[in-house]
Amino acid sequence: MQSYSLQKRLIVYVSIFSVMLGCVLVFAAYRIALEEMNEILDAQMQSLAERIAANHPEPTQSQINLNQRYSEEDLFVDIWSYDDATTQLHPQDVLLQPVEKPGFYNHQTESGLWHTYILPQENLQIQISQQNSVRQYLALELAANMFIPYALFLPFALLALGWLIRHNFQPLNDFKSELARRKAQDLSPIHMLDYPVELAPTIQEMNQLFTRISAAQQEQRQFVADAAHELRTPLTALNLQVQILLQQFPHSDALNNLSQGVLRLQHLVNQLLSLAKQDASDSLIESDQALSLNQMTIACVEQLIQLALQKDIDLGVEQRQELNIHGQSSALHSIIYNLIDNAIKYTPKQGVINVTIFQQEQHAILQIEDSGAGIDPALFNQIRQRFYRIHNHAEIGSGLGLSIVDKATQRLGASLEFSKSASLGGLCVQVKFPMR
């Protein structure tokens, strides 16, 4: 079903109703004016006939010009004798046959409908006639005069009505804007006091939905955190036992494969714990603070330098501008740590990793590039997904590192971009932080 605008539909319906109401008012005004006109003119015709009868009338014949348009003041008087047949004829055939009682009569002629008052006398019949169209024209003119101000005022009334409707629909736009401004992690209740009572049922249902989603997410985060935490200790003990066995049987392929599997599992557990902590910090809404991008980068390099030395990788910071950003410390640390850790992991021995910090317009740029094999540009969007790993990679990994980085950049309002390193040939990762 095609969607529609309730606001526009309401304005159109009200406009159509207003026009129809104007037509009804014109018709009602016409009918009322015609009834009033009939009463006034009938009384005038009756009074004229009675005055003529009181002054000894003589036979007379009215002169009617059918090409002339007459007004309501024009009345045609005909007096004819019962005994003289010549007086009973009229060129326009407006005379009626003799009647016994005075009264009003309507009769149709070739020139139209005539309204007549007849006052019979002893030897004469007095007839006062008027075209019925004269009364209709007058009533229509009065109704039109009443409709003209309404028609002139109607456009302004519709504009005012449209403004009122849009103004009263503003809470719906405010409601939409509030939902659009919310972050994906923000499941706090919507305050109903800011909106009209018509929206209260919808807001109540949405608040209940937010509560259910929040509870489900909390259960999921708690399960991941508990499972990872419970696995951490036995995996550490298992790794120690495997290392002891490797010292006794250093050439055993089975033990080497088992050691690699345990290391991969330990890495997965650590990444799951990191992801659970990040989700928990999202729900707690960690306060923003001023952060030194340079100091946080140096701290992460110092934490990971031993891993780089084990593979004889040249890890260094090429350019270090002192730049500050605003955000959560845990999110910034997660971004830099995981990006450098990934670079070390997928850079071959005796490779190079360059970390650069510089300013570009209103953004602080963190750039990490390596001399590894790089990534196919067609996979740049997929590697952001959780548990996605590129095929044929032998390095230990869980597929969570870049997913954690992507989520942390969203928390800081930053953007994450991938490209090929122009100087080293491997992967180049840029994180653009807004500077406030």
Long-range contacts (C-beta under 8 A, 24 or more apart in sequence): 6-169, 7-165, 7-166, 7-169, 10-165, 11-158, 11-161, 11-162, 11-165, 14-158, 14-161, 14-165, 15-158, 15-161, 18-154, 18-157, 18-158, 18-161, 19-154, 22-147, 22-150, 22-151, 22-154, 25-146, 25-147, 25-150, 26-143, 26-144, 26-146, 26-147, 27-143, 29-142, 29-143, 29-146, 29-147, 30-139, 30-140, 30-142, 30-143, 31-139, 33-138, 33-139, 33-142, 33-143, 34-135, 34-136, 34-139, 37-72, 37-135, 37-138, 37-139, 37-142, 38-135, 41-72, 41-130, 41-135, 42-104, 42-117, 44-75, 45-75, 45-104, 45-117, 45-128, 45-130, 46-117, 46-119, 46-128, 48-75, 48-77, 48-128, 49-102, 49-117, 49-118, 49-119, 49-126, 49-128, 50-119, 52-77, 52-79, 52-119, 52-126, 53-119, 53-121, 53-126, 57-121, 57-124, 57-126, 59-84, 59-87, 59-124, 61-87, 61-90, 62-90, 62-94, 62-129, 64-91, 64-92, 64-94, 64-111, 66-92, 66-111, 70-131, 70-134, 71-134, 71-138, 72-130, 72-134, 72-135, 72-138, 74-130, 74-134, 75-128, 75-129, 75-130, 76-128, 76-129, 76-130, 77-126, 77-127, 77-128, 78-126, 78-127, 78-129, 79-124, 79-125, 79-126, 79-127, 80-124, 80-125, 80-127, 81-123, 81-124, 82-123, 82-124, 82-125, 83-123, 94-127, 94-129, 95-127, 96-127, 98-125, 99-125, 106-132, 171-195, 171-196, 171-199, 172-199, 175-199, 175-203, 185-282, 185-283, 187-211, 187-213, 187-214, 187-217, 214-283, 217-279, 217-283, 218-283, 221-276, 221-279, 221-280, 221-283, 224-272, 224-275, 224-276, 225-272, 225-273, 225-276, 225-277, 225-280, 227-272, 228-269, 228-270, 228-272, 228-273, 228-276, 229-273, 231-265, 231-269, 232-266, 232-269, 232-270, 232-273, 235-262, 235-265, 235-266, 235-269, 236-266, 238-262, 239-263, 239-266, 260-396, 263-396, 264-396, 264-397, 264-398, 267-396, 267-397, 267-398, 268-398, 268-400, 271-398, 271-400, 271-401, 271-404, 272-398, 272-400, 274-334, 274-338, 274-400, 274-404, 275-386, 275-400, 275-403, 275-404, 277-330, 278-330, 278-331, 278-334, 278-404, 278-407, 278-408, 281-328, 281-330, 281-331, 282-411, 286-328, 286-329, 286-330, 286-331, 287-328, 288-326, 288-327, 288-328, 289-326, 289-327, 289-328, 289-329, 290-324, 290-325, 290-326, 291-324, 291-325, 291-326, 291-327, 291-329, 291-332, 292-322, 292-323, 292-324, 293-323, 293-324, 293-325, 293-332, 293-357, 293-364, 293-366, 293-433, 294-320, 294-321, 294-322, 294-323, 294-357, 296-329, 296-332, 296-333, 296-336, 297-336, 297-355, 297-357, 297-366, 299-333, 300-333, 300-336, 300-337, 300-340, 301-340, 301-355, 303-337, 304-337, 304-340, 304-341, 304-344, 307-341, 307-344, 308-344, 308-353, 311-344, 311-347, 311-348, 311-349, 311-350, 311-351, 312-349, 312-350, 313-344, 313-347, 313-349, 313-350, 313-351, 313-352, 313-353, 314-350, 314-351, 314-352, 314-353, 315-340, 315-344, 315-353, 315-355, 316-353, 316-354, 316-355, 317-354, 317-355, 317-356, 317-357, 318-354, 318-355, 318-356, 319-356, 319-357, 319-358, 320-357, 321-357, 321-358, 321-359, 323-357, 323-358, 323-359, 323-364, 323-435, 324-364, 324-435, 325-364, 325-412, 325-433, 325-434, 325-435, 325-436, 326-436, 327-411, 327-412, 327-413, 327-433, 328-411, 328-412, 331-408, 331-409, 331-411, 331-412, 332-408, 332-412, 334-404, 334-405, 334-408, 335-366, 335-405, 335-408, 335-409, 335-412, 335-414, 335-431, 336-366, 338-401, 338-402, 338-404, 338-405, 339-366, 339-368, 339-405, 339-429, 339-431, 340-368, 341-401, 342-397, 342-401, 342-402, 343-368, 343-369, 343-370, 343-372, 343-427, 343-429, 345-395, 345-396, 345-397, 346-370, 346-372, 346-373, 346-393, 346-395, 346-427, 347-371, 347-372, 347-426, 348-372, 348-373, 351-426, 352-424, 354-423, 354-424, 359-435, 360-432, 362-434, 362-435, 363-432, 363-433, 363-434, 363-435, 364-432, 364-433, 364-435, 365-430, 365-431, 365-432, 365-433, 366-430, 366-431, 366-433, 367-428, 367-429, 367-430, 367-431, 368-428, 368-429, 369-421, 369-423, 369-424, 369-426, 369-427, 369-428, 369-429, 370-421, 370-424, 370-426, 370-427, 371-421, 371-424, 371-425, 371-426, 372-426, 372-427, 373-426, 374-420, 374-421, 374-425, 374-426, 374-427, 375-418, 375-427, 377-418, 377-419, 377-420, 380-418, 383-418, 384-416, 405-431
